[in-house]
Amino acid sequence: MLHAVIMAGGSGTRFWPQSTEAHPKQFLNIFGDRTMLQDTVDRIEPLIPADRVWVITNDKYVDLVQEQLPDVPTNNIVGEPVGKNTAPCVAAAATLIQEKDPAGTMVVLPADHLIGKPKTFLSILEAAKAKAQESGALVTIGIKPDHPETGYGYIEFDKSSSQLYKESEVKKVNQFREKPDLETAKEFIDSGNFLWNSGMFIWKASTILEKFKQHLPTIFDEVEKLKPAVGTDNQKGAIDEFYYGCTSISIDYGIMEQADQVFVVPGSFEWNDVGSWRAVYDLRSKDKDSNVIQTDTAATADAKNNLIQSKSGKMIALVGVENLAVVETDNAILVCDLDHSQGVKKVVNKLRKDENLKKFV
């Protein structure tokens, strides 16, 4: 059977002040009535029912996940005592799934991506699942780029390796490439065999655990210690010990870049990792002055290309300014140049270090 593993432990610092440590980005309804986490589960429901959805999150968000996803079994919501990047998260999830479904296949999804064309997305997952059923295959989803983006990692594939699964192409991965500068990104696009790295993966639970044994043996050793406690009253304590015993490393660096049977399904659906307020601006509809206004109490004069986000009811007025993000909550106000919105996390880091100001994070 196909299971979904949703990674929902991030703190969403680039969406401060709306995203806070108590209520980060994945639990916010930035693009509609449903939160990003709920949208992620809704999107895959035709293929993966709630009882086969697993959410890996921070301990302090377990109750919030349960509140937002009441149909997901409580035992499928796993709290991490400490963040150790994505490899330990995947290893723990694979161990839990294998105990319940030894032949199970898992799709690993971030909780906070925006995806359009859901039917196309599900067909891509079906193709990836079909390939992942083959012995030793690790599958990822790549996004066909429409511009030379410097904020994403890239996947280089073999042009001559195309196979057809469920009417979708599957290609052999040559290598993963780090976020490029602009000139390199242009070269990637011109070459025709590069895709954006979406951070979505599909494999059999048994396959990925074997890859941990091969490429990340120290984490696999911790998996072996965890296995006897899965499904028992000692499971939570064993999961905590597992995380404390693991090194912090990403699944991309620890396994995907090391393995030799890695494949990619090019995705032609709409996708955005919504990594900044700039992304929110780009994805929202604009008024006649290209302003995005997410409040009923705002006024502009000679202002264009701005984002205003507020739920407080206070009047916000912008006069003679361009390209700003103005985000207001009950406790904080952010004003930044949209082109520098990735830098919001720098402010959050400063606030965390100040005993008098960290309450605003």
NUPARO-981475 format. One record per atom (N, C-alpha, C): residue in one letter; x, y, z. Coordinates in steps of 0.001 Angstrom, whole numbers, padded with zeros to 6 digits, always signed. Example, Ala and Ser with C-alpha at 12.3 -4.5 7.8 and 13.67 -1.06 7.14 Angstrom:
# residues 2
a+013190-005690+007800a+012300-004500+007800a+013200-003300+007800s+012850-002250+007080s+013670-001060+007140s+012900+000030+007870
END
This chain:
# residues 361
m+000839-001205+000000m+000000+000000+000000m+000872+001251+000000l+000273+002345-000426l+000984+003624-000469l+000649+004445+000765h+001690+004893+001450h+001563+005734+002638h+002141+007111+002327a+001642+008123+003014a+002191+009484+002893a+002876+009869+004184v+004080+010395+004055v+004816+010933+005203v+004936+012435+004981i+004310+013197+005855i+004301+014653+005715i+005229+015267+006757m+006223+015962+006272m+007192+016615+007158m+006656+017978+007560a+006335+018120+008843a+005651+019342+009309a+006282+019899+010571g+007602+019856+010638g+008263+020294+011861g+008944+021633+011799g+008906+022303+010642g+009649+023551+010481g+009062+024702+011278s+009892+025706+011520s+009454+026866+012308s+009006+028040+011448g+009219+027971+010121g+008695+028995+009220g+009190+030402+009484t+010477+030558+009755t+011002+031868+010162t+010854+032940+009086r+010847+032548+007814r+010779+033541+006738r+009386+034143+006593f+008401+033601+007357f+007047+034149+007319f+006671+034876+008608w+007707+035209+009386w+007460+036066+010538w+006977+037430+010026p+006076+038115+010727p+005553+037795+012055p+004280+036949+012071q+003722+036648+010874q+002514+035827+010876q+002838+034401+011336s+003997+033910+010926s+004468+032607+011370s+005324+032783+012615t+004956+032095+013686t+005705+032171+014937t+006077+030769+015393e+006902+030686+016422e+007282+029373+016928e+006076+028600+017453a+005092+029317+017967a+003894+028651+018479a+002940+028238+017369h+003024+028899+016221h+002070+028663+015140h+002759+028920+013797p+003635+028004+013369p+004432+028264+012165p+003646+028111+010863k+004334+028408+009802k+003776+028544+008455k+002832+027419+008033q+003213+026162+008289q+002415+025040+007799q+001032+024967+008435f+000842+025660+009556f-000447+025647+010240f-001281+026899+009956l-000834+027707+008986l-001529+028946+008637l-002337+028777+007358n-003430+029491+007251n-004232+029482+006021n-003847+030697+005173i-002696+030611+004566i-002147+031729+003792i-002879+031908+002467f-003358+030811+001873f-003947+030886+000529f-005411+030449+000463g-006106+030425+001581g-007512+030038+001537g-008036+029720+002919d-009124+028965+002965d-009747+028633+004233d-009028+027502+004964r-008293+026684+004236r-007586+025545+004822r-006121+025905+005026t-005507+025334+006040t-004090+025592+006272t-003250+024837+005246m-001969+025165+005173m-001101+024503+004206m-000982+023006+004514l-000937+022651+005788l-000915+021237+006169l-002204+020541+005739q-003327+021160+005998q-004603+020566+005595q-004698+020427+004078d-004226+021437+003353d-004227+021351+001891d-003389+020177+001399t-002261+019934+002055t-001382+018839+001663t-002098+017495+001802v-002814+017317+002907v-003559+016071+003126v-004760+015982+002189d-005483+017087+002010d-006630+017094+001097d-006208+016696-000317r-005055+017181-000736r-004587+016976-002107r-004361+015499-002424i-003868+014749-001463i-003521+013344-001721i-004631+012378-001333e-005731+012894-000775e-006792+012030-000260e-007360+011045-001293p-007494+011420-002582p-007999+010445-003550p-007077+009236-003721l-005827+009389-003368l-004844+008316-003539l-004448+007673-002221i-004407+008468-001158i-003937+007977+000145i-004921+008423+001221p-005695+007507+001805p-006657+007895+002843p-005962+008299+004131a-006713+008950+005012a-006144+009518+006235a-005479+008478+007121d-005962+007229+007098d-005367+006226+007981d-003993+005765+007515r-003583+006190+006301r-002228+005895+005823r-001401+007172+005665v-001829+008211+006355v-001068+009464+006412v-000306+009502+007727w+000979+009817+007639w+001853+009950+008804w+002402+011371+008813v+002337+012019+009943v+002854+013390+010062v+004000+013391+011067i+005159+013831+010609i+006327+013961+011484i+006497+015437+011793t+006399+015786+013061t+006405+017185+013449t+007202+017361+014733n+007295+018572+015198n+007951+018830+016474n+007013+018445+017616d+007567+017996+018723d+006746+017620+019878d+005703+018680+020226k+006119+019941+020153k+005218+021005+020601k+004072+021271+019629y+004113+020642+018426y+003037+020837+017451y+002107+019624+017330v+002327+018593+018100v+001522+017374+017977v+000044+017680+018189d-000279+018423+019230d-001679+018750+019505d-002285+019585+018384l-001486+020482+017829l-001957+021328+016734l-002249+020490+015494v-001396+019517+015212v-001628+018610+014082v-002909+017817+014300q-003089+017291+015500q-004296+016532+015802q-005551+017383+015629e-005452+018638+016029e-006588+019559+015895e-006916+019820+014429q-005882+020000+013600q-006114+020330+012199q-006403+019102+011341l-005954+017923+011778l-006154+016686+011010l-006830+015628+011877p-008097+015841+012232p-008760+014911+013150p-008948+013509+012588d-008911+013343+011263d-009104+012020+010655d-007825+011190+010612v-006680+011810+010863v-005411+011064+010885v-005272+010394+012257p-005016+009088+012286p-004887+008403+013577p-003835+009054+014467t-004153+009135+015742t-003228+009757+016691t-001860+009095+016659n-001829+007777+016508n-000556+007050+016482n+000277+007360+015244n-000351+007966+014246n+000375+008320+013017n+000993+009718+013089i+000799+010397+014186i+001384+011734+014362i+002565+011603+015314v+003746+011828+014791v+004983+011557+015520v+005673+012871+015877g+005924+013069+017165g+006613+014261+017613g+008110+014039+017749e+008874+014947+017162e+010331+014908+017289e+010749+015715+018519p+011585+015156+019379p+012032+015912+020547p+013025+017006+020191v+013677+016832+019048v+014680+017783+018586v+014776+017653+017071g+014971+018776+016367g+015092+018735+014919g+016460+018226+014495k+016477+017238+013624k+017738+016688+013136k+017776+016609+011616n+017077+017546+010944n+017002+017577+009492n+016154+016410+008980t+016192+016150+007667t+015197+015254+007075t+015565+013773+007086a+016848+013424+007162a+017204+011997+007109a+016665+011219+008314p+016869+011657+009559p+016278+010931+010684p+014753+010877+010615c+014133+011931+010137c+012679+011961+009969c+012231+010834+009041v+012906+010694+007902v+012561+009647+006934v+012821+008262+007517a+013931+008099+008221a+014271+006799+008798a+013241+006364+009835a+012826+007300+010679a+011824+006973+011694a+010501+006602+011044a+010073+007379+010058a+008807+007110+009384a+008835+005761+008672a+009936+005467+007994a+010052+004182+007288a+009973+003013+008259t+010563+003171+009435t+010539+002117+010450t+009117+001871+010947l+008377+002952+011196l+007003+002832+011663l+006108+002210+010601i+006297+002634+009352i+005472+002109+008263i+005777+000636+008014q+007038+000277+008032q+007401-001118+007764q+006825-002057+008818e+006742-001602+010066e+006170-002454+011105e+004683-002710+010840k+003992-001719+010290k+002559-001840+010020k+002285-002484+008673d+003143-002226+007703d+002942-002690+006326d+004306-003020+005728p+004798-004245+005934p+006167-004601+005535p+006493-004334+004070a+005494-004389+003202a+005736-004155+001777a+005364-002733+001363g+005141-001864+002352g+004619-000537+002074g+005559+000365+001286t+004958+001227+000496t+005667+002274-000241t+005282+003607+000375m+006220+004529+000444m+005964+005814+001089m+006309+006974+000173v+005444+007977+000173v+005732+009233-000505v+005995+010263+000577v+007110+010952+000469v+007534+011931+001470v+007263+013325+000915l+006474+014107+001664l+006032+015411+001186l+006266+016491+002238p+006759+017658+001856p+006754+018795+002771p+005320+019245+003030a+005072+019816+004192a+003715+020214+004567a+003326+021584+004040d+004271+022324+003460d+004018+023740+003201d+004304+024169+001765h+004053+023260+000808h+004219+023632-000589h+002861+023912-001226l+002844+024801-002190l+001638+025117-002940l+001690+024363-004268i+000644+023572-004538i+000622+022749-005740i-000696+022950-006470g-000607+023282-007757g-001786+023390-008605g-001947+022133-009450k-003022+022057-010203k-003329+020896-011039k-003240+019602-010224p-004078+019440-009206p-003975+018279-008320p-004111+016938-009018k-004928+016853-010068k-005068+015577-010783k-003763+015195-011473t-003103+016193-012053t-001796+015938-012678t-000785+015504-011623f-000816+016160-010477f+000089+015814-009387f-000119+014362-008946l-001367+013937-008809l-001642+012559-008391l-001189+011560-009448s-001324+011909-010708s-000854+010997-011765s+000663+010856-011724i+001360+011931-011370i+002817+011877-011214i+003181+010958-010048l+002429+011064-008943l+002677+010180-007802l+002456+008723-008176e+001443+008465-008983e+001171+007090-009432e+002351+006553-010239a+002889+007374-011124a+004040+006960-011919a+005255+006709-011038a+005477+007608-010084a+006611+007457-009170a+006459+006199-008332k+005248+005904-007904k+005001+004683-007133k+005337+003449-007961a+004912+003443-009228a+005176+002298-010092a+006675+002050-010236k+007448+003123-010393k+008900+002973-010505k+009507+002540-009176a+008992+003082-008079a+009540+002767-006757a+009319+001309-006358q+008384+000635-007016q+008146-000773-006717q+009305-001661-007194e+010126-001133-008097e+011260-001908-008607e+012368-001977-007555s+013098-003036-007566s+014120-003292-006548s+015163-002178-006500g+015343-001590-005327g+016408-000618-005100g+016161+000777-005617a+014984+001038-006216a+014748+002342-006857a+014359+003410-005842l+015026+004544-005948l+014658+005747-005201l+014146+006762-006219v+012978+007341-005963v+012357+008223-006939v+012095+009589-006306t+012359+010624-007065t+012022+011975-006633t+011196+012644-007721i+010587+013751-007391i+009807+014512-008357i+010541+015811-008637g+010778+016071-009895g+011419+017313-010307g+010407+018210-010993i+010589+019498-010872i+009661+020460-011464i+010296+021082-012706k+009552+021046-013806k+010067+021651-015036k+010216+023161-014831p+011421+023685-014944p+011633+025114-014658p+011108+025994-015787d+010566+027148-015406d+010118+028108-016411d+010926+029398-016378h+011943+029444-015498h+012853+030582-015464h+014107+030159-014688p+015216+030875-014839p+016464+030502-014161p+016455+030903-012691e+015854+030086-011856e+015692+030370-010436e+016979+030050-009659t+017422+030987-008828t+018630+030769-008022t+018310+030297-006606g+017024+030242-006265g+016646+029867-004899g+016358+028395-004710y+016427+027603-005794y+016146+026173-005712y+017386+025363-006057g+017471+024153-005495g+018436+023188-005979g+017923+022571-007273y+018816+021931-008011y+018459+021370-009314y+018794+019883-009374i+018089+019184-010261i+018339+017773-010542i+018734+017655-012004e+019910+017101-012262e+020354+016858-013634e+020024+015417-014008f+019284+015222-015104f+018905+013872-015507f+019538+013486-016842d+019554+012195-017086d+020096+011636-018322d+019030+011740-019409k+019308+012506-020449k+018325+012717-021509k+017942+011434-022231s+018845+010481-022261s+018609+009261-023056s+017997+008122-022249s+017591+008392-021031s+017202+007300-020137s+015701+007183-019913s+014900+007838-020726s+013475+007931-020443s+012755+006584-020514q+011929+006335-019478q+011025+005191-019457q+009625+005719-019180l+008611+004955-019553l+007236+005388-019372l+006554+004548-018296y+006020+005218-017298y+005272+004562-016227y+003966+005337-016043k+002848+004620-016151k+001541+005267-015959k+001420+006542-016804e+001918+006469-018039e+001849+007577-018999e+002707+008777-018621s+003624+008603-017672s+004558+009678-017310s+005986+009214-017524e+006838+010129-017946e+008248+009802-018140e+008961+009674-016798v+009871+008735-016731v+010763+008595-015577v+012185+008582-016117k+013050+009405-015524k+014404+009547-016043k+015437+009228-014967k+016587+008758-015412k+017698+008451-014504k+018359+009755-014068v+018608+009884-012783v+019266+011079-012254v+020781+010936-012400n+021406+011951-012981n+022868+011981-013056n+023467+012534-011773q+022929+013674-011322q+023435+014275-010089q+022490+015369-009601f+022639+015685-008320f+021931+016806-007724f+022881+017991-007686r+022354+019176-007970r+023180+020384-007996r+022650+021380-006975e+023570+022052-006299e+023197+023033-005283e+022583+024276-005933k+022034+025149-005132k+021456+026396-005644k+022522+027157-006430p+022247+027478-007691p+023268+028108-008540p+023206+029628-008498d+024248+030265-009034d+024136+031694-009301d+023331+031859-010589l+023041+033100-010954l+022131+033340-012071l+022677+032800-013386e+023964+033020-013661e+024540+032553-014921e+024492+031031-015025t+024794+030366-013910t+024742+028905-013912t+023309+028415-014081a+022369+029093-013446a+020958+028714-013588a+020506+028837-015042k+020967+029879-015728k+020643+030043-017151k+021223+028892-017973e+022430+028474-017642e+023043+027345-018336e+022247+026066-018108f+021777+025880-016875f+020944+024717-016566f+019694+024699-017448i+019026+025835-017532i+017784+025913-018301i+018053+025645-019783d+019113+026246-020299d+019441+026098-021726d+019786+024660-022091s+020346+023919-021145s+020767+022548-021442s+019582+021611-021646g+018452+021910-021028g+017247+021112-021238g+017143+019839-020420n+018119+019560-019574n+018026+018326-018773n+018207+018610-017278f+017643+019731-016840f+017658+020082-015421f+016234+020370-014950l+015953+019960-013739l+014662+020196-013104l+014897+020807-011733w+013911+021547-011236w+013998+022022-009865w+013808+020855-008898n+014555+020861-007821n+014427+019824-006789n+013261+020199-005873s+012205+019399-005909s+010981+019721-005168s+011023+019272-003711g+011953+018371-003360g+011981+017837-002005g+010904+016801-001737m+010344+016213-002807m+009350+015142-002681m+009970+013833-003150f+009741+012755-002390f+010399+011477-002653f+009413+010323-002531i+009695+009234-003287i+008874+008032-003234i+009797+006815-003259w+009565+005872-002336w+010334+004633-002289w+009644+003624-001385k+010016+002384-001512k+009536+001388-000573k+010235+001612+000765a+009519+001387+001851a+010119+001574+003170a+011331+000672+003338s+011231-000548+002847s+012347-001487+002967s+013553-001023+002160t+013299-000407+001005t+014389+000073+000153t+015152+001201+000827i+014438+002197+001367i+015138+003338+001952i+015889+002920+003202l+015352+001971+003959l+016083+001504+005142l+017356+000780+004736e+017314+000068+003643e+018529-000586+003139e+019559+000459+002711k+019091+001562+002141k+020000+002644+001750k+020610+003324+002978f+019835+003414+004058f+020413+003941+005294f+021535+003018+005780k+021305+001737+005696k+022320+000773+006122k+023605+000943+005314q+023429+001266+004033q+024572+001391+003134q+025276+002741+003257h+024511+003825+003332h+025093+005166+003229h+025133+005943+004538l+024212+005634+005452l+024196+006315+006746l+024113+005259+007854p+025159+004477+008012p+025091+003355+008957p+024872+003768+010412t+025314+004974+010797t+025104+005384+012189t+023618+005610+012475i+022894+006154+011502i+021451+006313+011674i+020761+004958+011611f+021244+004083+010747f+020657+002738+010673f+020831+001995+011998d+021959+002195+012647d+022162+001565+013966d+021102+002036+014955e+020740+003323+014877e+019693+003848+015748e+018322+003277+015371v+018107+003049+014070v+016873+002402+013609v+016732+001019+014225e+017830+000273+014264e+017798-001080+014824e+017427-001062+016302k+017855-000015+016990k+017489+000115+018405k+016010+000488+018562l+015498+001241+017608l+014113+001698+017667l+013121+000576+017365k+013448-000294+016449k+012494-001283+015934k+011762-002088+017015p+012448-002607+018021p+011729-003441+018998p+010636-002715+019768a+010725-001382+019827a+009750-000614+020611a+008553-000155+019786v+008626-000291+018457v+007538+000181+017598v+006259-000612+017895g+005175+000122+018131g+003904-000512+018427g+003707-000886+019877t+004673-000551+020731t+004566-000856+022162t+004360+000435+022956d+004170+000277+024265d+004019+001444+025137d+005315+002237+025254n+006407+001644+024833n+007715+002301+024926n+008083+003066+023662q+007156+003135+022702q+007503+003702+021400q+007955+005160+021491k+007220+006001+022217k+007570+007421+022284k+008954+007617+022890g+009246+006923+023961g+010563+007039+024572g+011663+006581+023642a+011383+005517+022889a+012382+005000+021941a+012597+005967+020786i+011520+006621+020337i+011663+007614+019271i+012516+008786+019756d+012307+009220+020989d+013129+010303+021538d+014596+009904+021564e+014870+008700+022033e+016259+008221+022084e+016847+008119+020685f+016019+007692+019740f+016457+007600+018342f+016930+008965+017843y+016126+009996+018045y+016490+011321+017546y+017739+011869+018236y+017815+011696+019534y+019001+012189+020242y+020261+011446+019796g+020087+010218+019333g+021245+009429+018912g+021672+009669+017475c+020824+010357+016674c+021108+010560+015252c+021915+011835+015002t+022705+011784+013954t+023357+012991+013462t+022338+013800+012661s+022567+015092+012537s+021688+015963+011768s+022181+016025+010325i+021362+015510+009405i+021758+015480+008001i+020507+015372+007135s+020559+015942+005953s+019403+015893+005053s+019383+014576+004288i+018198+014160+003876i+018066+012949+003069i+018716+013151+001701d+018689+014389+001206d+019327+014678-000087d+020828+014396-000029y+021484+015010+000959y+022943+014886+001061y+023352+013506+001541g+022594+012968+002508g+023004+011708+003120g+022786+010493+002256i+021730+010504+001431i+021415+009305+000642i+021236+009610-000843m+020394+010562-001196m+020075+010761-002614m+021309+011083-003452e+022227+011864-002905e+023429+012218-003659e+024456+011087-003676q+024249+010069-002840q+025205+008967-002758q+024731+007726-003511a+023430+007531-003613a+022872+006297-004174a+023004+006271-005692d+022918+005063-006251d+023114+004929-007698d+021846+004571-008463q+020776+004229-007784q+019521+003920-008476q+018486+004995-008158v+018775+006200-008621v+017925+007347-008323v+017271+007820-009626f+015976+008031-009567f+015198+008393-010751f+014324+009606-010437v+013950+010317-011500v+013126+011505-011317v+011951+011474-012290v+010788+011868-011785v+009616+012045-012630v+009426+013546-012828p+009561+014045-014059p+009348+015480-014286p+007885+015843-014053g+007666+016861-013250g+006313+017293-012932g+005930+018540-013702s+004779+018503-014359s+004313+019661-015133s+003171+020381-014435f+002983+020095-013140f+001955+020800-012371f+002540+022097-011804e+001660+022962-011334e+002108+024219-010735e+002669+023931-009347w+003820+024528-009046w+004489+024234-007773w+005244+025458-007284n+005169+025659-005969n+005956+026722-005350n+006207+026321-003908d+007435+026443-003443d+007718+026066-002057d+007389+027196-001074v+006853+028299-001595v+006354+029413-000781v+007362+029751+000325g+008554+030126-000113g+009634+030318+000835g+009827+031722+001349s+008935+032655+000984s+009119+034040+001428s+007842+034829+001158w+007787+036040+001698w+006664+036926+001402w+006667+037332-000067r+007822+037334-000699r+007883+037587-002140r+007051+036555-002897a+007162+035279-002479a+006398+034219-003132a+004903+034434-002948v+004498+034869-001765v+003081+035148-001520v+002601+036263-002455y+003412+037295-002576y+003069+038390-003491y+002910+037876-004922d+003871+037080-005362d+003842+036589-006741d+002618+035719-007019l+002161+034992-006015l+001085+034023-006208l-000315+034607-006016r-000404+035805-005448r-001700+036405-005182r-002151+037307-006346s-003460+037481-006480s-003986+038395-007493s-003716+039843-007079k-003532+040702-008079k-003134+042098-007840k-004266+043055-008212d-004222+044258-007618d-005150+045302-008029d-004558+046061-009219k-005185+047158-009603k-004746+047886-010803k-003350+048474-010671d-002877+048641-009423d-001529+049164-009200d-000548+048047-008838s-000958+046809-009115s-000132+045623-008821s+000158+045470-007337n-000762+045947-006510n-000659+045714-005071n-001454+044466-004692v-000925+043703-003748v-001655+042592-003156v-002114+043046-001780i-003418+043157-001585i-003947+043684-000323i-004823+042629+000342q-004330+042077+001447q-005032+041026+002182q-005601+041588+003482t-006432+042600+003346t-007130+043198+004481t-008215+044107+003936d-009256+044331+004716d-010326+045251+004301d-010055+046674+004748t-008963+046875+005479t-008676+048198+006028t-007310+048674+005552a-007230+048979+004272a-005978+049487+003699a-006306+050517+002634a-005404+051468+002480a-005546+052489+001442a-004167+052781+000873t-004101+053037-000429t-002820+053353-001065t-002972+054596-001929a-001876+055324-002069a-001824+056487-002953a-000450+056523-003589d-000419+056479-004904d+000859+056472-005636d+001777+055369-005113a+001189+054231-004793a+001957+053081-004301a+001660+051880-005196k+002685+051151-005546k+002467+050007-006429k+003444+048880-006112n+003040+047672-006532n+003865+046457-006360n+004127+046144-004893n+003146+046386-004037n+003309+046139-002610n+002407+044993-002138l+002782+044418-001007l+001966+043410-000326l+001557+043952+001038i+000253+043922+001323i-000239+044298+002649i-000994+043098+003212q-000563+042618+004349q-001178+041444+004982q-001491+041787+006432s-002784+041785+006798s-003160+042131+008158s-004547+041591+008473k-004746+041196+009741k-006054+040750+010208k-006492+041522+011453s-005780+042583+011782s-006036+043285+013042s-007205+044262+012972g-007550+044685+011752g-008579+045701+011614g-008050+047115+011644k-006764+047290+011904k-006170+048631+011883k-006033+049117+010438m-006183+050399+010260m-005979+050977+008942m-004498+051021+008598i-004164+050552+007410i-002786+050598+006922i-002783+051421+005639a-001980+052452+005584a-001916+053329+004418a-000492+053353+003873l-000368+053181+002578l+000934+053269+001915l+000879+054410+000911v+001871+055288+000980v+001910+056465+000113v+003277+056549-000560g+003279+056541-001879g+004502+056788-002637g+005596+055759-002453v+005232+054526-002175v+006252+053491-001985v+006009+052330-002953e+007064+051576-003202e+006983+050446-004117e+007715+049242-003540n+007211+048076-003925n+007930+046813-003686n+008115+046494-002199l+007140+046878-001369l+007239+046601+000062l+006309+045460+000471a+006719+044723+001481a+005838+043823+002208a+005552+044467+003549v+004271+044649+003855v+003850+045180+005151v+002939+044125+005772v+003443+043473+006805v+002719+042365+007431v+002516+042699+008896e+001247+042727+009314e+000940+043126+010679e+000194+042019+011407t+000565+041802+012662t-000170+040925+013567t-000493+041719+014830d-001087+041063+015798d-001401+041758+017052d-000147+042213+017790n+000983+041499+017560n+002186+041754+018355n+003351+042356+017588a+003269+042385+016260a+004457+042817+015509a+004059+043370+014148i+004960+044182+013605i+004799+044721+012251i+006117+044508+011506l+005997+043942+010320l+007154+043777+009439l+007011+044709+008249v+008078+045439+007957v+008163+046226+006729v+009488+045862+006068c+009408+045349+004856c+010663+044982+004172c+010488+045120+002668d+011606+045265+001996d+011624+045222+000540d+011314+043787+000109l+010377+043623-000805l+010004+042273-001231l+011193+041487-001767d+012119+042179-002403d+013284+041490-002962d+014272+041048-001891h+014065+041502-000646h+014928+041091+000457h+014146+040297+001515s+013000+039767+001134s+012144+039117+002128s+012722+037809+002658q+013666+037216+001928q+014346+036033+002468q+015110+036370+003742g+015469+037645+003882g+016244+038069+005037g+015452+038209+006317v+014143+037975+006278v+013326+038072+007489v+013850+037132+008569k+014357+035985+008161k+014863+035017+009151k+016042+035585+009936k+016766+036552+009361k+017865+037177+010099k+017324+037970+011288v+016192+038646+011075v+015559+039382+012168v+015097+038419+013249v+014485+037308+012827v+014011+036313+013791v+015170+035787+014627n+016290+035521+013985n+017460+035027+014726n+017940+036050+015761k+017892+037329+015417k+018282+038374+016369k+017313+038428+017545l+016030+038313+017255l+015026+038363+018325l+015201+037193+019292r+015527+036031+018748r+015694+034843+019588r+016842+035010+020589k+017823+035802+020226k+018997+035973+021087k+018809+037059+022143d+017723+037797+022048d+017466+038896+022985d+016392+038471+023981e+016742+038400+025244e+015806+037930+026272e+014546+038789+026331n+014673+040063+026023n+013523+040963+026091n+012647+040903+024843l+013188+040417+023725l+012462+040449+022463l+012037+039081+021954k+012584+038004+022492k+012281+036681+021950k+010815+036283+022108k+010084+036998+022970k+008648+036718+023120k+007875+037060+021850f+008484+037829+020950f+007803+038213+019720f+008015+037198+018587v+008804+036169+018844v+009078+035167+017809v+008037+034065+017867
END
